C-alpha cells in the first residue's frame, strides 16, 4: 500500500504549500490592517480572523466547496474550475491566514513601545522601522507560534478528503475499501508515519531558523536600544 499512498503525496504537499504561501501573505496583509486600524477595513479584517479561528476547519472546507461555485455563478464565471482541490486550497489558505495573523499581531505588539517612538522620532519610515528595528525582533517572537501553525495546517490537510480531494487520506480509505478493510491498522499506521514525518521536517526547519535568527536578533536588539537611547538624548 505504501507506493499507492506515496503516489497521492504530491497532491497533499501541493495543497499544503499553496495554503502556506497564500496564508502567509493573507496573514501579513491582515496583521498590517489590524495594527494600523483603518476605519471599517480593520473591522473587516478582525471579522475574517474571527471566522478563520472560530469555525471548524472541516466546515470551512464545505463552505468553500459549495460557496465558490455560487460566487462564480453570480459573477458569470464557469463554476467547473472550482474542483475539490482548488476549494481545499482556498479554504485552508483562509484558515491558515487567519490563524497566523493571531501569531504575528501579538509578536508585533510585544515589542517595547519605546522602540517604536524612538524610530518615529528619528524620522524612520514605517517600512524602515519594520525592516530594521521591530520586524527582526517580532519574527523571533513569532517563530514558535508559526511552527505550531504549520503543524496544525499539516493536520488539517487530512480533512480535504471530505470534499473529494484525492489526497493521502482519501487514497488510504480507497485502499481499505478495495481490500475489504483487512489492513486498517497497517494503513493507519503508515498514514501516522507519513504525517509524523511531515511534522518533524516542519519542526526541524522552524527550529533551524529559530537558532539562526537568535544571533541576528540579539544584534538587532542592541541596535534598537541604541536608537532608543539616541532618541531620548
C-alpha positions as CSV (number, residue, x, y, z in Angstrom):
1,X,0.0,0.0,0.0
2,X,2.9,2.3,0.6
3,X,3.6,3.1,-3.1
4,X,-0.1,3.9,-3.7
5,X,-0.1,6.2,-0.7
6,X,3.1,8.0,-1.8
7,X,1.6,8.5,-5.2
8,X,-1.0,10.8,-3.6
9,X,1.6,12.6,-1.5
10,X,2.4,15.3,-4.2
11,X,-1.3,16.5,-4.2
12,X,-1.2,16.6,-0.4
13,X,2.0,18.6,-0.5
14,X,0.7,20.9,-3.2
15,X,-2.4,21.8,-1.1
16,X,-0.2,22.3,1.9
17,X,2.4,24.6,0.2
18,X,-0.3,26.7,-1.6
19,X,-2.0,27.2,1.8
20,X,1.3,28.0,3.5
21,X,2.3,30.6,0.9
22,X,-1.1,32.2,0.3
23,X,-2.0,32.0,4.0
24,X,1.3,33.8,4.9
25,X,0.5,36.7,2.5
26,X,-3.0,36.9,3.8
27,X,-1.8,37.0,7.4
28,X,0.8,39.7,6.6
29,X,-1.9,41.9,5.0
30,X,-4.4,41.2,7.7
31,X,-2.0,41.9,10.5
32,X,-1.0,45.2,8.9
33,X,-4.6,46.3,8.6
34,X,-5.3,45.3,12.2
35,X,-2.3,47.2,13.5
36,X,-2.8,50.3,11.5
37,X,-6.5,50.4,12.5
38,X,-8.1,51.7,9.3
39,X,-11.8,52.5,9.7
40,X,-14.1,49.7,8.5
41,X,-11.3,47.8,6.8
42,X,-9.6,46.9,10.0
43,X,-13.0,45.7,11.4
44,X,-13.5,43.5,8.4
45,X,-10.0,42.1,9.0
46,X,-11.0,41.3,12.6
47,X,-14.1,39.6,11.3
48,X,-12.1,37.5,8.9
49,X,-9.7,36.4,11.7
50,X,-12.7,35.6,13.9
51,X,-14.2,33.4,11.2
52,X,-10.9,31.6,10.5
53,X,-10.3,30.8,14.1
54,X,-13.8,30.0,15.4
55,X,-15.3,28.0,12.5
56,X,-14.2,24.3,12.4
57,X,-11.8,23.7,9.5
58,X,-14.0,20.9,8.0
59,X,-16.9,23.3,7.9
60,X,-14.7,25.9,6.2
61,X,-13.9,23.3,3.6
62,X,-17.5,22.7,2.9
63,X,-18.2,26.5,2.8
64,X,-15.5,26.9,0.1
65,X,-16.6,23.8,-1.8
66,X,-20.2,24.8,-2.1
67,X,-19.8,28.6,-1.9
68,X,-17.2,29.1,-4.6
69,X,-19.5,27.8,-7.5
70,X,-22.2,30.1,-6.2
71,X,-19.9,33.1,-6.3
72,X,-18.7,32.1,-9.7
73,X,-22.3,31.9,-11.0
74,X,-23.1,35.3,-9.6
75,X,-20.0,36.7,-11.4
76,X,-20.9,34.9,-14.6
77,X,-17.8,32.7,-14.4
78,X,-17.8,29.0,-15.2
79,X,-18.0,27.1,-11.9
80,X,-16.3,23.9,-13.2
81,X,-12.9,25.4,-12.5
82,X,-13.5,25.1,-8.7
83,X,-12.5,21.5,-8.2
84,X,-12.3,19.9,-4.8
85,X,-8.5,20.6,-4.9
86,X,-9.0,24.3,-5.6
87,X,-11.7,24.5,-2.9
88,X,-9.3,22.9,-0.4
89,X,-6.5,25.3,-1.3
90,X,-8.8,28.3,-0.9
91,X,-10.3,27.1,2.4
92,X,-7.0,26.2,4.0
93,X,-5.3,29.4,2.8
94,X,-8.1,31.4,4.5
95,X,-7.8,29.3,7.7
96,X,-4.0,29.5,7.8
97,X,-4.0,33.2,7.1
98,X,-6.5,34.0,9.9
99,X,-4.7,31.7,12.4
100,X,-1.3,33.1,11.5
101,X,-2.5,36.6,11.9
102,X,-3.1,35.9,15.6
103,X,0.6,34.8,15.8
104,X,2.0,37.9,14.0
105,X,0.0,40.6,15.7
106,X,0.9,39.7,19.3
107,X,4.5,39.3,18.3
108,X,4.5,42.9,16.8
109,X,2.7,44.3,19.9
110,X,5.2,42.6,22.2
111,X,8.0,44.9,21.1
112,X,8.6,47.8,23.6
113,X,6.6,50.8,22.5
114,X,9.6,53.0,23.3
115,X,11.4,51.5,20.3
116,X,8.5,52.5,18.1
117,X,8.5,56.0,19.4
118,X,12.3,56.2,19.1
119,X,12.3,55.1,15.5
120,X,9.5,57.6,14.7
121,X,11.3,60.5,16.4
122,X,14.4,59.8,14.3
123,X,12.4,60.0,11.1
124,X,12.3,56.3,10.2
125,X,9.5,55.5,7.8
126,X,7.1,52.7,8.7
127,X,8.9,50.3,6.3
128,X,12.3,51.2,7.7
129,X,11.0,50.8,11.3
130,X,9.6,47.3,10.4
131,X,12.6,46.0,8.5
132,X,15.4,47.4,10.7
133,X,14.1,47.6,14.3
134,X,10.7,46.0,15.0
135,X,10.4,43.3,12.4
136,X,13.5,41.2,13.2
137,X,12.6,41.1,16.9
138,X,8.9,40.3,16.2
139,X,10.0,37.4,13.9
140,X,12.0,35.8,16.6
141,X,8.9,36.0,19.0
142,X,6.6,34.7,16.3
143,X,8.7,31.7,15.1
144,X,7.5,29.2,17.7
145,X,3.8,30.1,17.1
146,X,4.5,30.0,13.3
147,X,5.9,26.4,13.7
148,X,2.7,25.4,15.5
149,X,0.6,26.9,12.8
150,X,2.4,24.9,10.2
151,X,1.9,21.7,12.1
152,X,-1.8,22.4,12.6
153,X,-2.1,23.1,8.9
154,X,-0.5,19.7,8.1
155,X,-3.0,18.0,10.4
156,X,-5.9,19.8,8.8
157,X,-4.9,18.9,5.2
158,X,-6.1,15.4,6.1
159,X,-9.6,16.8,6.2
160,X,-9.7,17.6,2.5
161,X,-10.9,14.1,1.7
162,X,-14.4,15.1,3.0
163,X,-14.9,17.3,-0.1
164,X,-13.5,14.8,-2.5
165,X,-9.8,15.8,-2.9
166,X,-7.7,12.7,-3.6
167,X,-5.0,13.3,-1.0
168,X,-3.2,10.7,1.0
169,X,-6.0,10.2,3.5
170,X,-8.6,9.7,0.7
171,X,-6.3,7.3,-1.1
172,X,-5.9,5.3,2.1
173,X,-9.6,4.9,2.5
174,X,-9.9,3.8,-1.1
175,X,-7.2,1.2,-0.5
176,X,-9.0,-0.1,2.7
177,X,-12.4,-0.3,0.8
178,X,-10.8,-2.2,-2.0
179,X,-9.2,-4.7,0.4
180,X,-12.4,-5.1,2.4
181,X,-10.9,-3.4,5.4
182,X,-8.5,-6.2,6.1
183,X,-5.5,-3.9,6.7
184,X,-7.0,-1.0,8.6
185,X,-4.4,-0.9,11.4
186,X,-1.5,-1.2,9.0
187,X,-2.9,1.5,6.7
188,X,-3.5,4.0,9.5
189,X,0.0,3.2,10.9
190,X,1.6,4.1,7.6
191,X,-0.5,7.3,7.5
192,X,0.6,8.2,11.0
193,X,4.2,7.7,9.9
194,X,3.8,10.0,6.9
195,X,2.1,12.8,8.8
196,X,4.6,12.5,11.7
197,X,7.5,12.8,9.2
198,X,6.0,15.9,7.6
199,X,5.5,17.5,11.0
200,X,9.0,16.5,12.1
201,X,10.5,18.1,8.9
202,X,8.5,21.3,9.5
203,X,9.6,21.5,13.2
204,X,13.3,21.0,12.2
205,X,13.1,23.8,9.6
206,X,11.5,26.2,12.1
207,X,13.9,25.2,14.8
208,X,16.8,25.9,12.5
209,X,15.6,29.4,11.8
210,X,14.9,30.0,15.5
211,X,18.5,29.2,16.4
212,X,19.9,31.1,13.4
213,X,17.7,34.1,14.0
214,X,18.5,34.3,17.7
215,X,22.0,35.6,16.9
216,X,20.7,38.2,14.5
217,X,18.0,39.3,16.9
218,X,20.5,39.9,19.7
219,X,22.4,42.3,17.4
220,X,19.1,44.0,16.2
221,X,18.0,44.4,19.8
222,X,21.3,46.2,20.6
223,X,20.8,48.5,17.6
224,X,17.3,49.2,18.8
225,X,18.4,50.1,22.2
226,X,21.0,52.5,20.7
227,X,18.2,54.0,18.6
228,X,16.1,54.4,21.7
229,X,18.9,56.0,23.6
230,X,19.8,58.4,20.8
231,X,16.2,59.5,20.6
232,X,16.0,60.1,24.3
233,X,19.1,62.2,24.2
